[in-house]
Amino acid sequence: MPPRYCVVGFVTYGNDRGRRCAIPAGELVELSRAADGSGVMVWQDSTGRTWSEALSDRLLAHYMMSHLRLLPSQD
């Protein structure tokens, strides 16, 4: 299972209409990281729909510095 993070800052995703939308603070996201530093963020909205967003290495690093807080593993 990919590491889970809590949104604590401004994190966005692209919706079906091509608009950037904010993920509300307090929501949980999963991040799968690639060897090149990029990654994929997955989260569910309040209706239960799952969203997936490819993140560049720069955007992923930016989010991880101050917009996401790593949650303890639930092994």
N, CA, C and O atoms as a GROMACS GRO file, in nm:
protein
  300
    1MET      N    1   0.085  -0.118   0.000
    1MET     CA    2   0.000   0.000   0.000
    1MET      C    3   0.090   0.124   0.000
    1MET      O    4   0.184   0.133   0.079
    2PRO      N    5   0.061   0.219  -0.088
    2PRO     CA    6   0.140   0.343  -0.093
    2PRO      C    7   0.123   0.424   0.035
    2PRO      O    8   0.021   0.414   0.102
    3PRO      N    9   0.223   0.504   0.068
    3PRO     CA   10   0.212   0.589   0.187
    3PRO      C   11   0.092   0.683   0.177
    3PRO      O   12   0.059   0.732   0.069
    4ARG      N   13   0.029   0.707   0.292
    4ARG     CA   14  -0.086   0.797   0.297
    4ARG      C   15  -0.043   0.929   0.361
    4ARG      O   16   0.040   0.932   0.451
    5TYR      N   17  -0.102   1.036   0.310
    5TYR     CA   18  -0.072   1.171   0.358
    5TYR      C   19  -0.202   1.244   0.386
    5TYR      O   20  -0.305   1.216   0.326
    6CYS      N   21  -0.196   1.338   0.479
    6CYS     CA   22  -0.308   1.426   0.508
    6CYS      C   23  -0.279   1.560   0.441
    6CYS      O   24  -0.169   1.613   0.452
    7VAL      N   25  -0.377   1.615   0.372
    7VAL     CA   26  -0.362   1.745   0.307
    7VAL      C   27  -0.368   1.852   0.416
    7VAL      O   28  -0.466   1.862   0.490
    8VAL      N   29  -0.262   1.932   0.424
    8VAL     CA   30  -0.255   2.040   0.524
    8VAL      C   31  -0.234   2.176   0.459
    8VAL      O   32  -0.223   2.277   0.529
    9GLY      N   33  -0.228   2.180   0.328
    9GLY     CA   34  -0.206   2.304   0.255
    9GLY      C   35  -0.288   2.306   0.127
    9GLY      O   36  -0.396   2.248   0.122
   10PHE      N   37  -0.235   2.371   0.026
   10PHE     CA   38  -0.307   2.387  -0.100
   10PHE      C   39  -0.259   2.283  -0.200
   10PHE      O   40  -0.149   2.294  -0.255
   11VAL      N   41  -0.342   2.180  -0.223
   11VAL     CA   42  -0.313   2.072  -0.316
   11VAL      C   43  -0.427   2.067  -0.417
   11VAL      O   44  -0.544   2.074  -0.379
   12THR      N   45  -0.395   2.055  -0.545
   12THR     CA   46  -0.499   2.057  -0.648
   12THR      C   47  -0.495   1.932  -0.734
   12THR      O   48  -0.398   1.857  -0.734
   13TYR      N   49  -0.604   1.912  -0.807
   13TYR     CA   50  -0.616   1.804  -0.905
   13TYR      C   51  -0.694   1.857  -1.024
   13TYR      O   52  -0.762   1.959  -1.014
   14GLY      N   53  -0.684   1.788  -1.137
   14GLY     CA   54  -0.759   1.827  -1.256
   14GLY      C   55  -0.891   1.752  -1.261
   14GLY      O   56  -0.893   1.629  -1.253
   15ASN      N   57  -1.003   1.826  -1.274
   15ASN     CA   58  -1.133   1.758  -1.280
   15ASN      C   59  -1.168   1.720  -1.424
   15ASN      O   60  -1.087   1.740  -1.515
   16ASP      N   61  -1.286   1.667  -1.444
   16ASP     CA   62  -1.329   1.622  -1.577
   16ASP      C   63  -1.342   1.735  -1.678
   16ASP      O   64  -1.338   1.711  -1.799
   17ARG      N   65  -1.358   1.855  -1.631
   17ARG     CA   66  -1.374   1.971  -1.720
   17ARG      C   67  -1.242   2.042  -1.747
   17ARG      O   68  -1.240   2.147  -1.811
   18GLY      N   69  -1.132   1.984  -1.698
   18GLY     CA   70  -1.001   2.043  -1.721
   18GLY      C   71  -0.966   2.157  -1.627
   18GLY      O   72  -0.869   2.229  -1.649
   19ARG      N   73  -1.044   2.173  -1.523
   19ARG     CA   74  -1.018   2.279  -1.425
   19ARG      C   75  -0.936   2.224  -1.310
   19ARG      O   76  -0.945   2.106  -1.277
   20ARG      N   77  -0.857   2.311  -1.248
   20ARG     CA   78  -0.782   2.276  -1.128
   20ARG      C   79  -0.872   2.300  -1.008
   20ARG      O   80  -0.929   2.408  -0.993
   21CYS      N   81  -0.886   2.201  -0.924
   21CYS     CA   82  -0.970   2.210  -0.806
   21CYS      C   83  -0.887   2.176  -0.683
   21CYS      O   84  -0.798   2.091  -0.689
   22ALA      N   85  -0.916   2.240  -0.573
   22ALA     CA   86  -0.844   2.214  -0.448
   22ALA      C   87  -0.897   2.089  -0.380
   22ALA      O   88  -1.018   2.064  -0.380
   23ILE      N   89  -0.807   2.013  -0.323
   23ILE     CA   90  -0.846   1.902  -0.236
   23ILE      C   91  -0.858   1.963  -0.096
   23ILE      O   92  -0.764   2.026  -0.048
   24PRO      N   93  -0.972   1.946  -0.031
   24PRO     CA   94  -0.992   2.010   0.099
   24PRO      C   95  -0.889   1.966   0.203
   24PRO      O   96  -0.848   1.850   0.206
   25ALA      N   97  -0.848   2.059   0.287
   25ALA     CA   98  -0.757   2.027   0.397
   25ALA      C   99  -0.820   1.919   0.484
   25ALA      O  100  -0.941   1.920   0.508
   26GLY      N  101  -0.739   1.828   0.530
   26GLY     CA  102  -0.786   1.717   0.612
   26GLY      C  103  -0.814   1.591   0.535
   26GLY      O  104  -0.826   1.484   0.594
   27GLU      N  105  -0.826   1.600   0.401
   27GLU     CA  106  -0.849   1.480   0.320
   27GLU      C  107  -0.722   1.396   0.317
   27GLU      O  108  -0.611   1.447   0.334
   28LEU      N  109  -0.740   1.266   0.294
   28LEU     CA  110  -0.627   1.175   0.284
   28LEU      C  111  -0.598   1.143   0.139
   28LEU      O  112  -0.690   1.122   0.059
   29VAL      N  113  -0.470   1.139   0.104
   29VAL     CA  114  -0.427   1.103  -0.031
   29VAL      C  115  -0.320   0.996  -0.020
   29VAL      O  116  -0.251   0.986   0.081
   30GLU      N  117  -0.307   0.916  -0.125
   30GLU     CA  118  -0.199   0.817  -0.135
   30GLU      C  119  -0.105   0.864  -0.244
   30GLU      O  120  -0.148   0.914  -0.348
   31LEU      N  121   0.024   0.846  -0.221
   31LEU     CA  122   0.125   0.886  -0.319
   31LEU      C  123   0.210   0.766  -0.356
   31LEU      O  124   0.269   0.700  -0.269
   32SER      N  125   0.217   0.738  -0.484
   32SER     CA  126   0.308   0.636  -0.536
   32SER      C  127   0.419   0.710  -0.607
   32SER      O  128   0.393   0.788  -0.699
   33ARG      N  129   0.542   0.688  -0.563
   33ARG     CA  130   0.656   0.762  -0.619
   33ARG      C  131   0.730   0.676  -0.720
   33ARG      O  132   0.744   0.555  -0.703
   34ALA      N  133   0.779   0.742  -0.825
   34ALA     CA  134   0.860   0.677  -0.928
   34ALA      C  135   1.008   0.704  -0.899
   34ALA      O  136   1.042   0.793  -0.822
   35ALA      N  137   1.094   0.626  -0.962
   35ALA     CA  138   1.238   0.640  -0.941
   35ALA      C  139   1.290   0.778  -0.983
   35ALA      O  140   1.388   0.825  -0.927
   36ASP      N  141   1.224   0.843  -1.080
   36ASP     CA  142   1.270   0.973  -1.127
   36ASP      C  143   1.222   1.090  -1.041
   36ASP      O  144   1.249   1.206  -1.073
   37GLY      N  145   1.150   1.060  -0.932
   37GLY     CA  146   1.102   1.166  -0.843
   37GLY      C  147   0.959   1.209  -0.869
   37GLY      O  148   0.900   1.279  -0.787
   38SER      N  149   0.903   1.169  -0.982
   38SER     CA  150   0.764   1.201  -1.010
   38SER      C  151   0.675   1.104  -0.933
   38SER      O  152   0.726   1.019  -0.859
   39GLY      N  153   0.546   1.116  -0.950
   39GLY     CA  154   0.458   1.024  -0.880
   39GLY      C  155   0.314   1.037  -0.922
   39GLY      O  156   0.280   1.115  -1.012
   40VAL      N  157   0.230   0.960  -0.856
   40VAL     CA  158   0.086   0.962  -0.880
   40VAL      C  159   0.017   0.978  -0.745
   40VAL      O  160   0.048   0.908  -0.649
   41MET      N  161  -0.077   1.072  -0.740
   41MET     CA  162  -0.155   1.098  -0.620
   41MET      C  163  -0.296   1.045  -0.644
   41MET      O  164  -0.356   1.071  -0.748
   42VAL      N  165  -0.348   0.971  -0.548
   42VAL     CA  166  -0.483   0.915  -0.557
   42VAL      C  167  -0.560   0.955  -0.432
   42VAL      O  168  -0.508   0.949  -0.321
   43TRP      N  169  -0.686   0.995  -0.451
   43TRP     CA  170  -0.770   1.029  -0.338
   43TRP      C  171  -0.917   1.012  -0.376
   43TRP      O  172  -0.950   1.003  -0.494
   44GLN      N  173  -1.004   1.006  -0.275
   44GLN     CA  174  -1.148   0.995  -0.298
   44GLN      C  175  -1.217   1.121  -0.251
   44GLN      O  176  -1.188   1.173  -0.143
   45ASP      N  177  -1.311   1.169  -0.333
   45ASP     CA  178  -1.387   1.287  -0.291
   45ASP      C  179  -1.502   1.246  -0.200
   45ASP      O  180  -1.519   1.127  -0.170
   46SER      N  181  -1.581   1.342  -0.159
   46SER     CA  182  -1.689   1.316  -0.063
   46SER      C  183  -1.799   1.226  -0.118
   46SER      O  184  -1.877   1.169  -0.041
   47THR      N  185  -1.807   1.211  -0.251
   47THR     CA  186  -1.907   1.123  -0.311
   47THR      C  187  -1.854   0.981  -0.328
   47THR      O  188  -1.928   0.892  -0.370
   48GLY      N  189  -1.726   0.959  -0.296
   48GLY     CA  190  -1.666   0.827  -0.310
   48GLY      C  191  -1.596   0.805  -0.443
   48GLY      O  192  -1.541   0.697  -0.467
   49ARG      N  193  -1.596   0.906  -0.528
   49ARG     CA  194  -1.527   0.893  -0.657
   49ARG      C  195  -1.376   0.901  -0.636
   49ARG      O  196  -1.327   0.986  -0.562
   50THR      N  197  -1.303   0.812  -0.700
   50THR     CA  198  -1.157   0.809  -0.690
   50THR      C  199  -1.096   0.892  -0.802
   50THR      O  200  -1.132   0.878  -0.918
   51TRP      N  201  -1.003   0.978  -0.763
   51TRP     CA  202  -0.932   1.063  -0.858
   51TRP      C  203  -0.785   1.025  -0.858
   51TRP      O  204  -0.730   0.982  -0.756
   52SER      N  205  -0.722   1.039  -0.972
   52SER     CA  206  -0.580   1.010  -0.985
   52SER      C  207  -0.514   1.125  -1.059
   52SER      O  208  -0.566   1.174  -1.159
   53GLU      N  209  -0.399   1.167  -1.011
   53GLU     CA  210  -0.330   1.283  -1.070
   53GLU      C  211  -0.181   1.251  -1.081
   53GLU      O  212  -0.116   1.220  -0.981
   54ALA      N  213  -0.127   1.259  -1.203
   54ALA     CA  214   0.017   1.244  -1.222
   54ALA      C  215   0.084   1.374  -1.178
   54ALA      O  216   0.040   1.483  -1.214
   55LEU      N  217   0.193   1.360  -1.101
   55LEU     CA  218   0.264   1.477  -1.050
   55LEU      C  219   0.408   1.476  -1.099
   55LEU      O  220   0.475   1.373  -1.096
   56SER      N  221   0.454   1.591  -1.144
   56SER     CA  222   0.595   1.603  -1.184
   56SER      C  223   0.682   1.594  -1.059
   56SER      O  224   0.632   1.606  -0.947
   57ASP      N  225   0.810   1.574  -1.079
   57ASP     CA  226   0.901   1.567  -0.964
   57ASP      C  227   0.900   1.698  -0.885
   57ASP      O  228   0.906   1.695  -0.762
   58ARG      N  229   0.893   1.811  -0.953
   58ARG     CA  230   0.892   1.941  -0.885
   58ARG      C  231   0.765   1.963  -0.805
   58ARG      O  232   0.770   2.009  -0.691
   59LEU      N  233   0.650   1.931  -0.865
   59LEU     CA  234   0.524   1.951  -0.794
   59LEU      C  235   0.513   1.856  -0.676
   59LEU      O  236   0.466   1.896  -0.569
   60LEU      N  237   0.555   1.734  -0.692
   60LEU     CA  238   0.552   1.639  -0.582
   60LEU      C  239   0.641   1.686  -0.467
   60LEU      O  240   0.601   1.680  -0.351
   61ALA      N  241   0.760   1.732  -0.498
   61ALA     CA  242   0.850   1.784  -0.394
   61ALA      C  243   0.788   1.905  -0.325
   61ALA      O  244   0.797   1.917  -0.202
   62HIS      N  245   0.726   1.994  -0.400
   62HIS     CA  246   0.661   2.112  -0.343
   62HIS      C  247   0.550   2.071  -0.246
   62HIS      O  248   0.543   2.122  -0.134
   63TYR      N  249   0.464   1.981  -0.289
   63TYR     CA  250   0.355   1.936  -0.202
   63TYR      C  251   0.409   1.872  -0.076
   63TYR      O  252   0.358   1.897   0.034
   64MET      N  253   0.512   1.789  -0.089
   64MET     CA  254   0.564   1.716   0.027
   64MET      C  255   0.637   1.806   0.125
   64MET      O  256   0.645   1.774   0.244
   65MET      N  257   0.690   1.918   0.078
   65MET     CA  258   0.761   2.010   0.168
   65MET      C  259   0.668   2.076   0.269
   65MET      O  260   0.704   2.090   0.386
   66SER      N  261   0.549   2.117   0.226
   66SER     CA  262   0.466   2.193   0.320
   66SER      C  263   0.316   2.177   0.304
   66SER      O  264   0.239   2.242   0.375
   67HIS      N  265   0.272   2.094   0.212
   67HIS     CA  266   0.128   2.083   0.188
   67HIS      C  267   0.069   1.946   0.224
   67HIS      O  268  -0.053   1.929   0.227
   68LEU      N  269   0.157   1.849   0.250
   68LEU     CA  270   0.114   1.714   0.287
   68LEU      C  271   0.189   1.670   0.412
   68LEU      O  272   0.307   1.699   0.429
   69ARG      N  273   0.119   1.600   0.499
   69ARG     CA  274   0.182   1.545   0.621
   69ARG      C  275   0.169   1.394   0.616
   69ARG      O  276   0.059   1.340   0.605
   70LEU      N  277   0.282   1.326   0.625
   70LEU     CA  278   0.286   1.180   0.621
   70LEU      C  279   0.215   1.123   0.743
   70LEU      O  280   0.239   1.166   0.856
   71LEU      N  281   0.129   1.025   0.718
   71LEU     CA  282   0.059   0.957   0.828
   71LEU      C  283   0.136   0.831   0.864
   71LEU      O  284   0.201   0.771   0.778
   72PRO      N  285   0.129   0.790   0.990
   72PRO     CA  286   0.197   0.666   1.030
   72PRO      C  287   0.141   0.547   0.953
   72PRO      O  288   0.022   0.542   0.921
   73SER      N  289   0.226   0.454   0.924
   73SER     CA  290   0.187   0.332   0.852
   73SER      C  291   0.091   0.252   0.941
   73SER      O  292   0.104   0.252   1.063
   74GLN      N  293  -0.005   0.185   0.878
   74GLN     CA  294  -0.104   0.107   0.953
   74GLN      C  295  -0.083  -0.041   0.931
   74GLN      O  296  -0.177  -0.114   0.899
   75ASP      N  297   0.040  -0.087   0.947
   75ASP     CA  298   0.073  -0.229   0.927
   75ASP      C  299   0.016  -0.314   1.036
   75ASP      O  300   0.034  -0.435   1.036
   0.00000   0.00000   0.00000
